[in-house]
């Protein structure tokens, strides 16, 4: 809506071979112009392969896949089908806790305790609780370099202390790029 506001008169640019090439490509890519000058075309014979593909497309269609269904043949319920049905009920996000039976308690082994402690360490809430004493490390030039790089990468600090820039002349190409950015802008 806003991309045409404050458009101005613009600066005419000379028509170069590159601009003509881009224009031709735009005409080819255009969703409006791609059918212009199409001509009559050459009819192709309907082959058995084309008929097969057409039938498959009708079967795949989300609208037509149930048309002309006919009467089905009943299939006996096999133990395998019952097993799959039970598994599907287990996978269900709604039914997976219904009819929970009695559980078998497992003894607390050292391995289970170790896993529990690890889970507490992974917790985003508990990972800083009960911090012990740390061993201080000397600040080396390498650590200082990494710290400076982290400050540069920081999304908060990357604009602090920007300093003065070098002015550049506003060329017609620069103005054109600026206008294009305004057109592309989602605002």
Backbone as a chain_set.jsonl record, in Angstrom:
{"seq": "XXXXXXXXXXXXXXXXXXXXXXXXXXXXXXXXXXXXXXXXXXXXXXXXXXXXXXXXXXXXXXXXXXXXXXXXXXXXXXXXXXXXXXXXXXXXXXXXXXXXXXXXXXXXXXXXXXXXXXXXXXXXXXXXXXXXXXXXXXXXXXXXXXXXXXXXXXXXXXXXXXXXXXXXXXXXXXXXXXXXXXXXXXX", "coords": {"N": [[0.83, -1.179, 0.0], [1.937, 1.254, 0.796], [4.119, 1.566, -0.873], [4.172, 3.262, -3.09], [4.091, 5.834, -2.201], [5.464, 9.103, -1.933], [6.968, 9.062, -4.347], [8.185, 10.651, -6.316], [9.917, 12.228, -9.155], [11.962, 10.837, -10.432], [14.966, 9.534, -11.993], [15.959, 9.481, -15.262], [17.286, 6.593, -16.809], [19.785, 5.498, -19.074], [18.951, 3.305, -21.798], [20.38, 0.341, -21.757], [22.083, -2.525, -23.246], [22.018, -4.496, -21.261], [19.829, -3.738, -19.665], [17.793, -4.082, -21.552], [17.972, -6.864, -21.869], [17.221, -7.727, -19.309], [14.589, -6.765, -19.286], [13.435, -8.34, -21.308], [13.707, -10.858, -20.105], [12.033, -10.467, -17.906], [9.595, -10.281, -19.206], [9.367, -12.889, -20.097], [9.254, -14.256, -17.701], [7.011, -13.204, -16.537], [3.835, -13.651, -15.062], [1.584, -12.89, -16.34], [2.129, -12.391, -19.015], [3.058, -14.791, -20.091], [1.516, -16.428, -21.668], [0.957, -15.079, -23.974], [1.003, -14.774, -27.509], [0.939, -17.487, -28.106], [0.096, -19.291, -30.085], [-1.256, -21.954, -32.187], [-0.501, -24.605, -31.67], [0.495, -28.107, -31.646], [-1.45, -30.915, -31.907], [-1.237, -33.764, -29.787], [-1.235, -37.315, -30.016], [-3.487, -39.346, -28.066], [-2.105, -41.476, -25.948], [-1.853, -44.871, -24.602], [-0.354, -44.655, -22.255], [-0.734, -41.983, -21.518], [-3.465, -42.08, -20.941], [-3.422, -43.817, -18.743], [-2.013, -42.257, -16.888], [-3.827, -40.185, -16.618], [-6.021, -41.532, -15.459], [-4.809, -42.265, -13.034], [-4.395, -39.728, -11.956], [-7.024, -38.988, -11.474], [-7.65, -40.843, -9.496], [-5.932, -40.028, -7.495], [-6.894, -37.567, -6.912], [-8.262, -35.363, -4.503], [-10.925, -34.887, -4.435], [-12.284, -36.714, -6.054], [-11.664, -39.285, -5.173], [-13.362, -41.018, -3.827], [-15.477, -41.517, -5.471], [-17.605, -43.699, -7.279], [-17.15, -46.034, -5.765], [-18.185, -48.567, -5.08], [-19.078, -51.911, -3.914], [-17.456, -53.231, -1.121], [-15.126, -55.872, -0.273], [-15.452, -57.91, 2.481], [-12.957, -58.297, 4.977], [-11.432, -60.736, 6.995], [-10.827, -60.223, 10.493], [-7.667, -60.313, 11.5], [-5.155, -61.617, 13.816], [-2.886, -60.018, 13.476], [-3.966, -57.624, 12.465], [-5.437, -56.821, 14.682], [-3.35, -56.378, 16.473], [-2.047, -54.204, 15.231], [-4.1, -52.328, 15.405], [-4.301, -52.012, 18.197], [-1.761, -50.922, 18.657], [-2.03, -48.509, 17.26], [-3.898, -47.252, 18.872], [-2.325, -46.941, 21.102], [-0.458, -45.124, 20.142], [-2.007, -42.895, 19.86], [-2.573, -39.522, 20.683], [-4.518, -38.849, 22.442], [-5.564, -41.141, 23.641], [-3.457, -42.438, 24.929], [-3.084, -42.556, 27.682], [-5.303, -43.665, 28.779], [-6.97, -46.189, 30.615], [-4.783, -47.083, 32.192], [-2.812, -49.54, 33.54], [-1.707, -51.295, 36.524], [1.501, -50.415, 37.587], [4.817, -51.787, 37.442], [7.004, -51.554, 40.022], [10.309, -50.266, 39.833], [13.574, -50.907, 41.064], [15.602, -48.344, 42.604], [18.409, -47.724, 41.072], [22.016, -47.175, 40.997], [22.533, -46.2, 38.425], [20.07, -45.084, 37.621], [19.881, -43.038, 39.504], [22.086, -41.512, 38.676], [21.219, -40.676, 36.131], [18.993, -39.153, 36.881], [20.259, -37.067, 38.289], [21.697, -35.939, 36.162], [19.547, -35.063, 34.594], [18.562, -33.053, 36.227], [20.7, -31.317, 36.04], [20.512, -30.599, 33.376], [18.22, -29.134, 33.392], [16.592, -26.084, 32.696], [15.924, -24.378, 34.688], [17.105, -25.215, 37.075], [19.874, -25.315, 36.629], [21.704, -23.495, 37.64], [21.483, -23.475, 40.329], [22.761, -24.009, 43.594], [25.528, -23.595, 43.061], [28.876, -24.478, 43.137], [32.216, -23.742, 44.372], [34.364, -22.097, 42.146], [37.235, -22.567, 40.021], [39.52, -20.065, 39.56], [40.508, -18.68, 36.43], [43.334, -17.445, 34.65], [43.25, -14.268, 32.931], [43.824, -14.383, 29.718], [45.447, -13.154, 26.679], [44.107, -14.393, 24.589], [41.602, -15.013, 25.71], [40.677, -12.424, 26.152], [40.473, -11.567, 23.495], [38.45, -13.252, 22.527], [36.355, -12.383, 24.148], [36.041, -9.746, 23.249], [35.224, -10.299, 20.631], [32.791, -11.561, 21.171], [31.357, -9.408, 22.192], [31.175, -7.884, 19.895], [29.627, -9.557, 18.292], [27.3, -9.506, 19.706], [23.829, -8.904, 19.765], [22.863, -6.717, 21.004], [24.941, -4.948, 21.548], [26.113, -4.319, 19.079], [25.787, -1.892, 17.746], [26.761, 0.05, 19.366], [29.064, 2.67, 20.003], [29.64, 3.392, 17.284], [30.883, 5.365, 15.776], [32.144, 7.804, 13.397], [31.117, 7.872, 10.003], [32.34, 7.509, 6.606], [31.525, 9.941, 4.333], [29.716, 9.453, 1.28], [29.206, 10.292, -2.163], [25.871, 10.946, -3.383], [24.758, 9.039, -5.816], [23.059, 8.547, -9.002], [22.617, 5.785, -9.274], [22.721, 4.933, -6.615], [20.476, 6.266, -5.589], [18.492, 4.949, -7.065], [18.75, 2.351, -6.079], [18.009, 2.838, -3.454], [15.321, 3.604, -3.767], [14.329, 1.195, -4.773], [14.676, -0.429, -2.532], [12.821, 0.739, -0.847], [10.51, 0.043, -2.195], [10.583, -2.706, -1.966], [10.375, -3.032, 0.707], [8.58, -4.349, 3.449], [6.932, -2.756, 4.84]], "CA": [[0.0, 0.0, 0.0], [2.753, 2.458, 0.959], [5.35, 1.582, -1.662], [4.139, 4.302, -4.124], [4.092, 7.159, -1.601], [6.695, 9.887, -2.069], [7.711, 8.44, -5.421], [9.044, 11.646, -6.975], [9.95, 12.161, -10.618], [12.889, 9.796, -10.859], [16.086, 9.909, -12.846], [15.955, 8.567, -16.404], [18.54, 5.874, -17.037], [19.887, 5.12, -20.493], [18.594, 1.91, -22.076], [21.581, -0.401, -22.127], [21.757, -3.915, -23.617], [21.712, -5.249, -20.041], [18.451, -3.406, -19.278], [16.922, -4.744, -22.515], [17.987, -8.289, -21.56], [16.4, -7.917, -18.103], [13.189, -6.559, -19.668], [12.986, -9.539, -22.032], [13.553, -11.925, -19.112], [10.837, -10.173, -17.118], [8.428, -10.64, -20.016], [9.266, -14.347, -20.116], [8.915, -14.72, -16.359], [5.746, -12.622, -16.109], [2.715, -14.583, -14.983], [0.515, -12.396, -17.2], [2.519, -12.419, -20.42], [3.672, -16.028, -20.554], [0.657, -17.115, -22.625], [0.765, -14.277, -25.174], [1.689, -15.264, -28.699], [1.118, -18.912, -27.895], [-0.098, -20.029, -31.329], [-2.271, -23.001, -32.124], [0.045, -25.804, -31.073], [0.382, -29.353, -32.392], [-2.11, -31.897, -31.04], [-0.517, -35.027, -29.619], [-2.196, -38.422, -29.905], [-3.693, -39.859, -26.713], [-1.475, -42.796, -25.856], [-2.282, -45.613, -23.397], [0.372, -44.117, -21.086], [-1.417, -40.752, -21.109], [-4.73, -42.482, -20.318], [-3.091, -44.378, -17.435], [-1.676, -41.133, -16.003], [-5.064, -39.444, -16.353], [-6.783, -42.316, -14.475], [-4.117, -42.133, -11.742], [-4.669, -38.395, -11.427], [-8.391, -38.998, -10.931], [-7.628, -41.599, -8.237], [-5.195, -39.247, -6.497], [-7.649, -36.349, -6.626], [-8.882, -35.359, -3.182], [-12.371, -34.773, -4.581], [-12.878, -37.842, -6.753], [-11.136, -40.58, -4.784], [-14.395, -41.898, -3.297], [-16.553, -41.714, -6.443], [-17.652, -45.024, -7.899], [-16.411, -46.92, -4.877], [-18.708, -49.929, -5.209], [-19.205, -52.694, -2.688], [-16.167, -53.77, -0.705], [-15.057, -57.268, 0.138], [-15.059, -57.924, 3.894], [-11.711, -58.992, 5.281], [-11.489, -61.207, 8.385], [-9.926, -59.535, 11.424], [-6.582, -61.224, 11.865], [-4.411, -61.162, 15.007], [-1.98, -58.919, 13.078], [-4.762, -56.398, 12.38], [-5.749, -56.42, 16.059], [-2.117, -55.835, 17.054], [-1.841, -52.867, 14.654], [-5.133, -51.464, 15.966], [-3.885, -51.686, 19.569], [-0.622, -50.002, 18.559], [-2.534, -47.191, 16.863], [-4.504, -46.65, 20.058], [-1.223, -46.526, 21.983], [0.182, -43.941, 19.567], [-2.935, -41.778, 19.887], [-2.216, -38.523, 21.694], [-5.607, -38.723, 23.404], [-5.848, -42.381, 24.338], [-2.289, -43.169, 25.419], [-3.085, -42.719, 29.143], [-6.541, -44.293, 29.25], [-6.883, -47.567, 31.094], [-3.436, -47.427, 32.65], [-2.842, -50.621, 34.518], [-0.767, -51.133, 37.634], [2.887, -50.423, 37.13], [5.757, -52.606, 38.198], [8.047, -50.647, 40.525], [11.693, -50.671, 39.548], [14.45, -50.431, 42.143], [16.428, -47.175, 42.287], [19.792, -48.174, 40.907], [22.952, -46.044, 40.843], [22.392, -45.66, 37.063], [18.887, -44.225, 37.612], [20.247, -41.831, 40.254], [22.976, -40.713, 37.834], [20.394, -40.061, 35.088], [18.195, -38.111, 37.538], [21.144, -35.907, 38.536], [21.958, -35.314, 34.865], [18.349, -34.339, 34.18], [18.517, -31.812, 37.001], [21.716, -30.416, 35.481], [20.037, -30.09, 32.093], [17.059, -28.282, 33.603], [16.88, -24.667, 32.465], [15.675, -23.635, 35.927], [17.966, -25.641, 38.166], [21.283, -25.524, 36.312], [22.595, -22.586, 38.368], [21.283, -23.585, 41.775], [23.81, -24.675, 44.361], [26.821, -23.537, 42.377], [30.0, -24.633, 44.06], [33.31, -22.797, 44.168], [35.007, -22.286, 40.844], [38.669, -22.328, 39.963], [39.729, -18.895, 38.69], [41.466, -18.851, 35.332], [43.939, -16.145, 34.323], [42.74, -13.636, 31.719], [44.886, -14.41, 28.705], [45.099, -12.361, 25.491], [43.125, -15.15, 23.796], [40.284, -14.833, 26.347], [40.262, -11.045, 25.874], [40.08, -11.495, 22.085], [37.149, -13.906, 22.408], [35.391, -11.503, 24.797], [35.768, -8.631, 22.321], [34.428, -10.828, 19.521], [31.43, -11.784, 21.659], [30.7, -8.108, 22.272], [30.868, -7.454, 18.528], [28.533, -10.386, 17.806], [26.107, -9.29, 20.509], [22.786, -8.168, 19.052], [22.584, -5.486, 21.728], [26.072, -4.025, 21.534], [26.806, -4.151, 17.808], [25.677, -0.522, 17.243], [27.367, 1.0, 20.284], [30.351, 3.235, 19.604], [29.793, 3.19, 15.847], [31.862, 6.32, 15.255], [31.69, 8.559, 12.227], [31.305, 7.179, 8.739], [32.899, 8.281, 5.501], [30.418, 10.307, 3.443], [29.894, 9.13, -0.131], [28.265, 11.099, -2.951], [24.627, 10.276, -3.746], [24.749, 8.865, -7.267], [21.752, 8.052, -9.489], [22.522, 4.34, -8.979], [22.417, 4.833, -5.194], [19.074, 6.659, -5.414], [17.667, 3.887, -7.622], [18.773, 1.237, -5.118], [17.235, 3.263, -2.287], [13.897, 3.508, -4.134], [13.989, -0.226, -4.864], [14.551, -0.942, -1.161], [11.554, 1.214, -0.307], [9.447, -0.74, -2.835], [10.665, -4.068, -1.461], [10.081, -3.002, 2.141], [7.281, -4.921, 3.81], [6.106, -1.684, 5.405]], "C": [[0.874, 1.243, 0.0], [3.904, 2.564, -0.03], [5.345, 2.65, -2.741], [4.133, 5.707, -3.541], [5.452, 7.81, -1.781], [7.576, 9.33, -3.185], [8.642, 9.426, -6.111], [9.068, 11.441, -8.47], [10.878, 11.078, -11.113], [13.967, 10.333, -11.778], [16.079, 8.945, -14.029], [17.313, 7.897, -16.568], [18.598, 5.472, -18.495], [19.569, 3.631, -20.666], [19.835, 1.201, -22.608], [21.18, -1.804, -22.576], [21.388, -4.765, -22.408], [20.27, -5.0, -19.604], [17.471, -4.071, -20.237], [16.831, -6.245, -22.232], [17.103, -8.581, -20.344], [14.924, -7.762, -18.431], [12.636, -7.789, -20.382], [12.763, -10.696, -21.053], [12.305, -11.721, -18.273], [9.587, -10.536, -17.895], [8.246, -12.155, -20.051], [8.786, -14.887, -18.765], [7.503, -14.305, -15.958], [4.617, -13.646, -16.112], [1.555, -14.143, -15.862], [0.861, -12.644, -18.664], [2.958, -13.778, -20.924], [2.807, -16.789, -21.554], [0.44, -16.312, -23.9], [1.558, -14.86, -26.327], [1.907, -16.761, -28.637], [1.001, -19.698, -29.192], [-1.097, -21.149, -31.134], [-1.746, -24.265, -31.475], [-0.195, -27.027, -31.946], [-0.285, -30.374, -31.491], [-1.286, -33.183, -30.966], [-1.539, -36.139, -29.484], [-2.286, -38.904, -28.455], [-3.17, -41.294, -26.671], [-2.019, -43.536, -24.632], [-1.598, -45.095, -22.131], [-0.31, -42.854, -20.575], [-2.751, -41.076, -20.425], [-4.487, -43.029, -18.911], [-2.808, -43.258, -16.442], [-2.932, -40.36, -15.628], [-5.909, -40.185, -15.31], [-6.144, -42.194, -13.089], [-4.381, -40.776, -11.124], [-6.064, -38.337, -10.836], [-8.432, -39.751, -9.599], [-6.97, -40.795, -7.128], [-5.998, -38.04, -6.044], [-8.342, -36.431, -5.274], [-10.394, -35.254, -3.268], [-12.959, -36.086, -5.085], [-12.469, -39.202, -6.199], [-12.179, -41.528, -4.212], [-15.52, -42.165, -4.282], [-16.468, -43.115, -7.03], [-16.953, -46.073, -7.07], [-16.884, -48.368, -4.983], [-18.764, -50.626, -3.86], [-17.851, -53.308, -2.366], [-16.263, -55.236, -0.336], [-14.639, -57.3, 1.602], [-13.807, -58.786, 4.099], [-11.798, -59.473, 6.722], [-10.461, -60.475, 9.246], [-8.891, -60.543, 11.901], [-5.902, -60.742, 13.143], [-3.462, -60.002, 14.676], [-2.734, -57.598, 13.008], [-5.118, -55.902, 13.776], [-4.529, -55.791, 16.731], [-1.866, -54.413, 16.546], [-2.844, -51.886, 15.245], [-4.769, -51.034, 17.393], [-2.721, -50.689, 19.552], [-1.076, -48.599, 18.18], [-3.181, -46.496, 18.051], [-3.418, -46.181, 21.029], [-0.553, -45.263, 21.471], [-0.69, -42.7, 19.695], [-2.558, -40.814, 20.998], [-3.304, -38.365, 22.737], [-5.701, -39.977, 24.273], [-4.648, -43.008, 25.041], [-2.26, -43.325, 26.939], [-4.351, -43.381, 29.668], [-6.264, -45.735, 29.635], [-5.443, -47.953, 31.448], [-3.551, -48.518, 33.701], [-1.885, -50.318, 35.662], [0.639, -51.253, 37.108], [3.73, -51.343, 38.004], [6.857, -51.68, 38.706], [9.433, -51.19, 40.193], [12.567, -50.154, 40.675], [15.28, -49.242, 41.673], [17.88, -47.636, 42.27], [20.713, -46.97, 40.831], [22.838, -45.393, 39.457], [21.204, -44.711, 36.987], [19.18, -42.941, 38.373], [21.13, -40.912, 39.417], [22.171, -39.975, 36.757], [19.554, -38.927, 35.677], [19.031, -36.856, 37.784], [21.434, -35.181, 37.23], [20.758, -34.519, 34.386], [18.22, -33.031, 34.953], [19.541, -30.815, 36.476], [21.258, -29.81, 34.167], [18.899, -29.1, 32.258], [17.431, -26.82, 33.424], [16.667, -23.836, 33.715], [16.754, -23.943, 36.953], [19.467, -25.624, 37.854], [22.231, -24.572, 37.039], [22.435, -22.689, 39.882], [22.437, -24.373, 42.393], [25.132, -24.75, 43.592], [27.926, -23.666, 43.418], [31.046, -23.56, 43.793], [33.987, -23.124, 42.849], [36.502, -22.04, 40.961], [38.91, -21.142, 39.049], [40.77, -19.217, 37.616], [42.062, -17.487, 35.003], [43.356, -15.604, 33.016], [43.892, -13.541, 30.726], [44.492, -13.513, 27.541], [44.05, -13.069, 24.631], [41.724, -14.976, 24.371], [39.78, -13.422, 26.086], [39.778, -10.902, 24.431], [38.69, -12.101, 21.887], [36.061, -13.02, 23.01], [35.014, -10.337, 23.883], [34.908, -9.106, 21.153], [32.987, -11.062, 19.944], [30.678, -10.461, 21.765], [30.32, -7.612, 20.884], [29.682, -8.239, 17.983], [27.227, -10.1, 18.526], [25.088, -8.47, 19.74], [22.452, -6.858, 19.75], [23.706, -4.475, 21.506], [26.627, -3.712, 20.152], [26.701, -2.737, 17.249], [26.302, 0.5, 18.193], [28.723, 1.444, 19.76], [30.624, 3.019, 18.112], [30.846, 4.128, 15.28], [31.302, 7.021, 14.029], [32.012, 7.775, 10.971], [31.947, 8.086, 7.708], [31.766, 8.633, 4.554], [30.743, 9.913, 2.001], [28.886, 9.943, -0.928], [27.034, 10.273, -3.325], [24.558, 10.23, -5.264], [23.358, 8.417, -7.711], [21.552, 6.564, -9.18], [22.138, 4.125, -7.513], [20.958, 5.202, -4.929], [18.139, 5.574, -5.929], [17.598, 2.707, -6.648], [17.934, 1.57, -3.889], [15.735, 3.144, -2.561], [13.467, 2.044, -4.205], [13.808, -0.819, -3.477], [13.245, -0.487, -0.538], [10.392, 0.416, -0.905], [9.396, -2.144, -2.24], [10.218, -4.129, 0.005], [8.696, -3.548, 2.44], [6.362, -3.879, 4.424], [5.5, -0.926, 4.267]], "O": [[0.585, 2.195, -0.724], [4.611, 3.572, -0.026], [6.408, 2.947, -3.285], [4.168, 6.682, -4.293], [6.477, 7.128, -1.778], [8.78, 9.147, -3.002], [9.771, 9.075, -6.453], [8.347, 10.599, -9.005], [10.595, 10.454, -12.136], [13.878, 11.456, -12.274], [16.181, 7.733, -13.84], [18.355, 8.546, -16.478], [17.573, 5.14, -19.091], [19.874, 2.811, -19.8], [20.274, 1.425, -23.736], [20.056, -2.233, -22.316], [20.544, -5.655, -22.509], [19.567, -5.933, -19.217], [16.432, -4.573, -19.808], [15.756, -6.836, -22.337], [16.338, -9.545, -20.337], [14.092, -8.519, -17.931], [11.521, -8.231, -20.108], [11.773, -11.421, -21.148], [11.596, -12.679, -17.961], [8.623, -11.042, -17.322], [7.12, -12.652, -20.037], [8.017, -15.845, -18.7], [6.867, -14.967, -15.138], [4.469, -14.414, -17.062], [0.637, -14.925, -16.11], [0.011, -13.051, -19.456], [3.215, -13.909, -22.121], [3.298, -17.698, -22.223], [-0.199, -16.807, -24.828], [2.657, -15.38, -26.137], [2.948, -17.256, -29.069], [1.727, -20.672, -29.388], [-1.705, -21.287, -30.073], [-2.501, -24.944, -30.78], [-0.998, -26.983, -32.878], [0.238, -30.682, -30.42], [-0.714, -33.626, -31.962], [-2.603, -35.933, -28.9], [-1.302, -38.877, -27.715], [-3.737, -42.197, -27.286], [-2.579, -42.915, -23.728], [-2.198, -45.095, -21.057], [-0.454, -42.661, -19.367], [-3.124, -40.426, -19.448], [-5.253, -42.742, -17.991], [-3.285, -43.285, -15.307], [-3.096, -39.931, -14.485], [-6.449, -39.568, -14.391], [-6.845, -42.039, -12.09], [-4.572, -40.668, -9.913], [-6.27, -37.703, -9.801], [-9.153, -39.358, -8.682], [-7.383, -40.861, -5.97], [-5.814, -37.544, -4.932], [-8.941, -37.453, -4.94], [-11.085, -35.504, -2.28], [-14.005, -36.526, -4.608], [-12.914, -40.215, -6.74], [-11.922, -42.728, -4.115], [-16.426, -42.944, -3.988], [-15.377, -43.642, -7.249], [-16.236, -46.916, -7.609], [-16.068, -49.29, -4.977], [-18.533, -50.021, -2.813], [-17.181, -53.844, -3.248], [-17.351, -55.768, -0.115], [-13.58, -56.776, 1.946], [-13.636, -59.839, 3.485], [-12.198, -58.705, 7.597], [-9.366, -60.15, 8.785], [-9.207, -61.496, 12.612], [-6.055, -59.58, 13.519], [-3.259, -59.11, 15.499], [-2.218, -56.565, 13.436], [-5.102, -54.698, 14.029], [-4.646, -54.806, 17.46], [-1.516, -53.524, 17.322], [-2.494, -50.747, 15.554], [-4.904, -49.866, 17.757], [-2.697, -49.735, 20.33], [-0.569, -47.612, 18.714], [-3.032, -45.285, 18.22], [-3.569, -45.156, 21.693], [-0.125, -44.421, 22.261], [-0.185, -41.579, 19.646], [-2.26, -41.229, 22.118], [-3.056, -37.808, 23.807], [-5.893, -39.89, 25.485], [-4.811, -44.034, 25.7], [-1.494, -44.141, 27.451], [-4.467, -43.633, 30.867], [-5.419, -46.404, 29.04], [-4.955, -49.012, 31.053], [-4.327, -48.396, 34.649], [-1.327, -49.225, 35.753], [0.928, -52.107, 36.27], [3.388, -51.63, 39.151], [7.572, -51.08, 37.904], [9.691, -52.392, 40.263], [12.323, -49.063, 41.191], [15.621, -49.14, 40.494], [18.486, -47.9, 43.309], [20.244, -45.851, 40.62], [23.022, -44.184, 39.323], [21.297, -43.652, 36.367], [18.774, -41.863, 37.94], [20.96, -39.693, 39.433], [22.409, -38.795, 36.5], [19.412, -37.87, 35.062], [18.586, -35.737, 37.528], [21.421, -33.951, 37.186], [20.913, -33.429, 33.835], [17.811, -32.014, 34.392], [19.289, -29.61, 36.463], [21.566, -28.657, 33.865], [18.637, -28.304, 31.355], [18.455, -26.364, 33.933], [17.166, -22.715, 33.807], [17.259, -23.042, 37.622], [20.266, -25.898, 38.749], [23.439, -24.809, 37.058], [23.177, -22.052, 40.63], [23.0, -25.278, 41.777], [25.758, -25.804, 43.488], [27.885, -23.015, 44.463], [30.791, -22.591, 43.077], [34.157, -24.29, 42.492], [36.965, -21.383, 41.893], [38.547, -21.193, 37.874], [41.756, -19.915, 37.855], [41.363, -16.477, 35.073], [43.013, -16.367, 32.113], [44.805, -12.729, 30.878], [43.324, -13.144, 27.42], [43.205, -12.418, 24.016], [40.762, -14.81, 23.621], [38.593, -13.227, 25.827], [38.798, -10.206, 24.166], [37.857, -11.542, 21.174], [34.968, -12.913, 22.453], [33.842, -9.983, 23.752], [33.982, -8.414, 20.731], [32.061, -10.796, 19.178], [29.487, -10.402, 21.46], [29.271, -6.992, 20.707], [28.828, -7.679, 17.295], [26.155, -10.418, 18.011], [25.433, -7.458, 19.13], [21.824, -5.982, 19.156], [23.449, -3.288, 21.3], [27.545, -2.898, 20.05], [27.463, -2.397, 16.344], [26.369, 1.686, 17.868], [29.442, 0.66, 19.14], [31.686, 2.532, 17.725], [31.618, 3.74, 14.403], [30.136, 6.849, 13.673], [33.04, 7.103, 10.882], [32.078, 9.292, 7.921], [31.108, 7.741, 4.02], [31.886, 10.022, 1.557], [27.81, 10.255, -0.417], [27.128, 9.067, -3.554], [24.329, 11.247, -5.919], [22.564, 7.958, -6.89], [20.442, 6.138, -8.862], [21.333, 3.248, -7.2], [20.278, 4.54, -4.145], [17.109, 5.299, -5.313], [16.531, 2.137, -6.421], [17.238, 0.712, -3.348], [14.974, 2.657, -1.725], [12.377, 1.689, -3.756], [12.899, -1.619, -3.256], [12.623, -1.234, 0.217], [9.407, 0.142, -0.219], [8.319, -2.704, -2.032], [9.742, -5.163, 0.474], [7.738, -3.227, 1.736], [5.153, -4.09, 4.519], [4.759, 0.031, 4.488]]}, "num_chains": 1, "name": "protein.A"}
